[in-house]
Amino acid sequence: MSQENTAQGLWAATAKGHVNLETFSGSTHTRVAIIGGGYTGLSAALHLAKQGEDVVLLEGSDIGHGGAGRNVGLVNAGLWLMPEDVIRLVGKEHGEDLINVLGASPDLVYELIDRYDIHCEAWRHGTLHCADARSGYKALQERERQWQKRGAPVKLLDKDEAAEKTGSTAFLGALLDERAGTVHPLSYAYGLARAALKEGAALFTHSPVQDLERSNNGWLLKTPGGELTAESVIVAVQGYPEAAFSDQIQGLVPFNYFQFATPPLPKDILATVLPGRQGSWDTNLILSSYRLDAAGRLIVGSVGMVENWAWDLHKAWADRTIKKVFPQVGEVPLEYGWWGRIAMTPDHIPRFHVMDKQMAMVTGYNGRGIGPGTVFGKLLAQYMISGSPQRIPLPVSPIAPVTFRRLRGLFYEAGARMYHLIQRRI
């Protein structure tokens, strides 16, 4: 294994349904312009077109170039935060709605997968949040209490039950969330693109918006090959802003996540590793994730980037982790390694920005891009149709730079490297 493709790694190599799109050129007009071809932008394009709206999406690179093509592929319900923390931070007015909307976000994801026949290795067998310490188990008990209070189908498993579900004795327990599941994240993005095209949206790739300015009838968007006038604009660039939106990165905390994948495991071994095909992650502050793909590859990930000398450090950690957590796998090579940037906010709450009544965005999914991206894309589409922000369960907030963002990023990266240098050596 080399460092040839550390951007999308396994997902780029195995994705199905890639869409060949043209580059935007010429001069035209649209009702709604969408900037960004990830989950939010594609979902917005799909739902606008389905309502008969004229919509053009401009992506600066390729569909799924950012987080949509790099993440773990867990279709989680809710945010990282516990429900009561969400209400404390967002307020009662929006908090309960935000919890309910994102708690049900997997429903929309799998509904679209079924409706548009998206081939993306979709499994809805739940997810497992695994306790790697007593403190983590206590936190899972509290999560169970708060979610069950709201009627969510979550259940805390004891050590033996967790071992049966994960195929590992490394955990003290696990919280099973039956609302959730996994997908091939890049194939899902391609599927959303195809669905949007089917409904009548116009999608263009390799068409970065280099300039954006007010015009008499709305907005003028300039790309290297043309100009687009739009009555309204949805900005959906998330953790990979570029061109006219490069300054947006100042509002996000730098946070990276890497993954390594084995070759397909032998059938007898595969039957003992995550046998129910649940995606999983642990309660460690520097968390680790574990999942399988449709071919039977074991994929492990954690905080950090894999480039230059950090590649060897994190690869060695991945080797040790597989041996410690799933010793039945034995000696196994690693076939792919890649990493991506997560759009993090300081309090782990997404942001709803209205730059103008005809321009808006929701950003900062904090590592949970699939469900929130799909849902907020739909809600932004409704906002552009109705003109009312009431359906978006977030307060409108100004775009503001994060204080000491670079230092925070260096802290996370350095901490992850130091931790992975020593973790699981004994």
Steps between C-alpha positions, in 0.01 A plus 500: 500500500631844405393857564372546143137573588459630852198711408217253444690172510272197511187697420640637173624155402169323564228762442213419266293735287751775420330777303681660208404867506594797288685812607284810520545746214316785335244728659163392639243565772351276769255532783739347758875451475670247728872516569646166604447138392494318834203362690346838585527645151384183327206452735399864451522464123295181507224642719481831312478325163239261635285803583534627145756771579767599250831418670868495399772343718864602456772277648860620495650152468308173462185373670588389853847653485488616864363326806241305299778294344724464803294421808428180689155449352303480823140618461461620858191633674543829686819691581811401696350687794243351734146636453497701822831665406349598165210673674736674741711637214231575241210585728157345545354678197722323249657224709216248506435550129869452420509178705187365330600601148852353519386201703281409203758590234584134416136458396546754220835352393367146463173623350694673221720194453190283450307750287783570257656151509838630619760223508716599796541192721214624718459307825261615767595266781572773754826635639698413811651766726753294696624568853877463526512608868273521806453872444390427145249242621353752744467751216319240291259436787414868498461501121264206524293676766469822302415335168259247648323789675427625147385160378808420293576128437837493677619229738811473718667160464713348774852366444388158380232640271747752358752223437236305309409800284855624434696177500738660749556474876666843507188689612312524829169547321344674201199715418304354210309762300255327270416821312843510339707307247779523244547580132780530250526879538625589154257266323220665698614844378507372141151361551369835624652664192324255270174553686531878467565467128199272465281763664626768262784677683803622303833393653846616398841392629846660483319832507623695804316821585780756488288808559155566641331837493160660534309564177169667423314170496688321776857376465769470236729197531817491292690182417808459276271415210188706543254709699184389677233736630279363775212635702618307808817319606566204731862477615588138574879479507541370860857399596654555157433864410692636204516785251255775604427317830850423622458737795219282631759260642568761770165412659588131545733319739769304309429133567615203293407133494682209333408143409679181399340199335611137481444276199176296517520268800465122462140384543564310824669804659246743357221310676658597834564872438201733538277209390188717495672754272448789742734796465668579831719746685625530856465748786867598512572873483716421196245262360546200275246365249445152360285378213486260208432565133299275270809310388590415860783747555552611858532879518650666808538874551587771748590867540783640288632523146713247315765684306879509509642339818157488667406228249735248659400602853127460443541188286693335783217601736243343265700175489517487881134591537383214278717253694374623838132557422447216250783251572320230298590692184869425554774649285337686215631765260335837458374561148389867512565806714336843471388801700271801487404820676196526726302824519514548878351781706627591850181382674421212256174667390439569126462860387219659298620811320276735304734733313201653321135401477597348167819328617538248780702204624512238775847375590698324773367145527791399725569165338137401440461615143276237345178540700525873578624583149207320339244653737633855496525488122128426490423770758706761314307411185175562688639827635577623149148411386310640797731782611438400862780365723256347748554141382876520560551400866792734566525866595637731234857591592764728344806359329787553743860374508592245768741639758840327495375257235849409379621433853196281562573306184864452593393387847267233360751380241797492739293333770376233262851424375641474851213277609524274198873469553443326834144357491462121508871424520452279805 
